[in-house]
């Protein structure tokens, strides 16, 4: 569904090319021009972009938790506005927050997520984030929370087509 929503939105963008530039930007900002990445419903384009990359980062983070803590399954992924940690193991030994942004210091999101997950009783605490071009956060000394910068290869590459073939994950998420 993620790929299908992106494809559906991109096919509509050409409609904006003949509009006044400010009108086109206004439609992108204020109308339901996009599509929800996991539900078949219209959504504001800006929200679609934000949710798409947070969801993709979350999928990559669950995979990373599974590799780091194979005995923690089942792992619960809370997308959207669900209460609790974004990622939590059923055994409660892993808790994580996940986000994507242009920069990890935007709106103090990284620090807010560190504080949130630090307050959980989990033994293994993480903040996973995807900010293109960032490889690790700095100045995080003294925290009980591990901060992990996800890479393009982990977040975006699994859904890209290679040589005209569907990506491995496309069947699951389209």
N, C-alpha and C positions, 0 to 999 in steps of 0.2 A: 504494500500500500504506500510506503514511503516514496518509492520510485514512481509509482503511478500518479500520486498527488503532485510530485515535482513536474512530471511530464505534462500533466493537465494544466498546471499553472503556466509553464513556459510556453505552451501552445497559444495561450491567451495574450501573452505580452505584446504580440504584433498589433493588437487592437489599439494600443496606446501610441504607436509611432506617428499617427497622423494628428494627434491632439496637440493643443498648446502644451508646452513643457510643464507649466505649473499645474494645469489640469491633470496631466498624466501623473505627476508626482502626488497630487491630492488623491487621485483614485487609488494609487498604490498604498498610501498612508491610511486612508479613511474608509475605503470600501472593502467588501469581502471579495477581493479579487483572487485570492489564493484558495487552497484546499488543505484541510486538516491532514497531517501526515498519516494518521492511523484510523480516521473515521471518514466516511463518505459524506462530508458536509463542507460548505463554503466557510472560508476563514480569511481574515485579513492577511495580506501577503507578508507583512512584517512579522506577524505572529507565526505564520507558516515557516518562515526562514528560521526564526528563533527556536521553535519547537522541533523542527526537523533536525537541526544540529545538536540540540540537547538530547533528543532521543537517540541519534546515532552515537553520540558520546556515551550515553547510558548503556547501549548494547555492547559497545567496546569495553566499558568498565566492568560489566557483568562477566564478560569473557576473561578479563584480567583477574578479577577476584577468583573466578573458577580455577585459573592456572595457579594463582598464589596460594589458594586454600581449597584444594580439591575435596576435602572432607566437610566443607561448609554447605554443600548442597542439601536441600533445595535453597535457592537464593531467590528472594522476592525483589522484584523491580517495581518501584512505585513511580509511575510517570504522571506528569501533570501536577495537580495540586493535592495529591494524596498525602495524608498525614504521615509523620515518621520520616525515617531516613529514606533517601532515594533508592538505596540498595541495602538490604538486610538479609543475613542468613537466618534460616529457621532456627538454628541453634543459638542465635543472638551473639555469636562470637565475632561477626564482621558487620560493620556499619560503614556506609559511605554516602557522600554527597557528590553530585555530578553537575557540571555546567559547561556551556560553551560560550565564548565571548570573543570579541576582537582582541582584548588584552585581559590578562588575569587580574589586573588591578582596577578594572572598570567597576564602579559603584561599590568598591570594597567587597565584592562577591566572594573572593577567595577567603578573606578573613572571616566573613560571616559564616561561610560553610565550615571553616576550620572550627570556629567556636561551637557551631551546632553539633557537629559530629564528636567533638571533644566531650560534650556533655552526655554522650550515650554510655551505657555500661559495657559496650563491646570491647573485646580484647584487641581486635585489629580494627583500626580506624583509618579511613582514607577520605581524601578529597581528590577526585579525578576531574580533570578539566581538559578541554580542547580549545586552544587558542593558536591558530596557524602561525608557525614561525617560532613559537615559544617551546623550549625544550625542558625547562624546569623553572620553578618559582624560586625566588631568592629571599633571604631574610626571614626564614621560617624557623629559626633555631628555638629550641625549648618546647616545641609542641609534641604532644603524644600522637599527633595525626600525621600520617604519611601523605604527602602531596605528590600526585602522579600526573605529569603532563602526557596526555594521549597524543599520538602522532597521526598524521594524515593517513599513513598506511593502516592504522587501526580503525579510524573513524570513517573515512571517505572511500578509500580504495576498495573495501569489500563490496560496495554497491555499484562500482563503475564497470562498464562493459569493456571487455578486452577482445579486440579483433572481431567484433560483431557478435560475440557469444554472450549470453546472459551471465551476469556475475553470480557466484555461488549463492549469495544471500537474496538475490532478486526474487527467486521463486517463493521464498518465505515472506518477504516484505512487500511484494507487489500485488 
